[in-house]
Amino acid sequence: VEIYPKVQGFVKTMSVDRGSTVKTGQILVEIIAPELEANYREAQAKFEAVQSSLLESKSQIASLEAQKEEAEAKLGADEASYKRILFANQTQGAVAPTDIETAEKTVQGGRAKVRAAEQTVLAARSAFESEKGRIAAAKQALNSMREMKEYLIVKAPFDGVITERNVHEGSLVSSSSSRPPML
């Protein structure tokens, strides 16, 4: 059987020679591929960056929910104050008309702030879900690069004897069938 590498690279170590008896899964050749290593590190960095971004989004949601709760609490206090002013207004001349208008506008403003806070929380949750999708993609890319890195170690497909060796340490190897097989 002709043994070719699955990835292009340079032979780092040869663990066998002509006449060597090998067992299934035994390491035959180790390859180095600087580009593959760089791509793996890049995929790993992207995955870590997306993980960090996901944590930041989660933290932002908690902060925005706290702001929404604060706006709701202030609205509750403003509504209670407005009701007290309306109750006091039942006594003729006890409350100035501008105080009633001010309290009413404060309640309307508070309701608008609560609605805005709710929308902001919804937008942050949507961004969080988007980040979860990005992390899944980054994880898949990292796993793909990890699998490619595993191809840098060529193992014996079955028990046998090496009958031919065509490469040495430092040789450029590739999966191209136009080149002679490694072993």
N, C-alpha and C positions, 0 to 999 in steps of 0.2 A: 504494500500500500504506500502510495506517495503521501508524504505529510507536508502540508503547506500551512503557514500561519493564517489566521483569520484577519489579522491587521498588519499594516506595513510598519516596519521599524527596524531597529538594529539589534543583532544578536548580542545579548549581554553575557549569557553563560550557556555553555553546551554541557549537559549532564551525561551525555552518552556519546559513544563512538561506534565505528563499524565493529560488529561482532558483539555488541552489548546486548544482554538479555534484559528485557523490560517487562514490567507487569502493568496491567490496566491502571490508568490514573497516575502512573509515575511521571514526574516532571522530566521532560526531554530537553526543552529549550526555554530560556527566559529571554524576552524581547524588551527593549526599551523604545518608547515612542514619545519623544518630548512634546509633540503637538497634542497627543492624546492626554498626557499628564496635565498640560496647560488647560485643555478643554474641561477636564475633570475638575480641576481647581476652580475654574470659572463657574461651572455648574454648581459646585458646592457653595461658592460665594453668593451666587444668585439665590440659591435656596435659603441660605442664612439671612440674606437681606429681606426676602419675602417673609420669612418667619418673624423677623424683627418688625416689619411693617404690619404684620397681622397682630402682633402683641400691642403695637402702638394704636391700631384701630380699635382693639378691644378696650384699651385704656381710655381712648377718646370717647367711646360709647358710654362708659361709666361716668366720665366727667360731664358729658352732655345730659345724661339722665339725671345727674345730681342738679345741674342747672335748671332742668325742666321741673324737678320737684321743688326747687327753690322758688321758681316762678309761680308754681301752683300754690305754694304756701303763702306767698305774698298776695296773690289774687284772693285767696281765702280771707286773709286779713283785711284787704281793701274792700271786699264785699261785705264783711261784717261791719266795718266802719261806715260804709254807705248805708247799710240797713239801720244802724244806730242814728245816723244823721236824718234819715227819712222818718224814723220814729220820733226823734226830737222835733222834727218839723211839724208834727201834728199840733204842737203848741205854737200858737200864732206868734211870729216874730222871734222865736228862739234860735233859728238858723238863718243865716243870710243866703239868698238864692245862689250867689256865686260859690258858696261852700258846697251846696248840693250839686251844682254843675261840675265843680272840681272833683268831687268824690265819684260822680258818675263817669267822668272822663278817665279817672284813674282806674276804675274797674274795667272800662273798655280797653284801655291800654294794657292792663294786666292780662286780659283774655287774649289779646293779640300776641303778647309775649309768650303765653303758654302755647298757642297754636304754632308760633314760629319755633319754639323749643321742640315741640312734638315733630315738626317737619325736619328739623336738624337731626334729631335722634333717628328718624326713619332713614334719612340720607346716610348717616354714619353706619347704620346697620346694613344698608345696601352695599356700601363700600366694603364693609367687613366681609360680606358674602362674596364679593368680587375678589377680595384678597384670599379667601379660602380657595377659590378656583385657581388663582395664580400660584398658590402654594402647592396645589395638587400637580399643576403643570411643571413647576420647578422640581418637585420631588420625582416626577416621572423622568425628567431630563437627567437628573442626578443618578437615578437608578440605571438609566440607559448608559450613561458614561461609566458607571461602576461595572456594568456587564462588559462593556468594551475593554475596560482595564483587565478584566479576568482573562481576556484573550491573549494577553501579553505572556501568559504562561502556557506553553504547549505541552499537553500531557499525552501519554500513550493511550490510543483508543482501545487497545486490547493487548493481551500478552503476546510477546513475539521477540524477534531478534532483529537488531538494526543491521541492514545489509549494505546501506549506502549512506554516506554523509557528504553533503554538498556545500555546507556553510561552516564558517568559523566565527569566533567571537569578533564582533565589529562588522560583520557582513550585513548588508541591507537585504531584507527579506520582505516579500509581499505575497498576497494570495493569488497573484497573477499566474495562470498556468503557462504563460509564455516563458517563464523562468523555470529553472530546474527546481524540483522539490527540495526542502531542507533535508529530509531524511527519507 
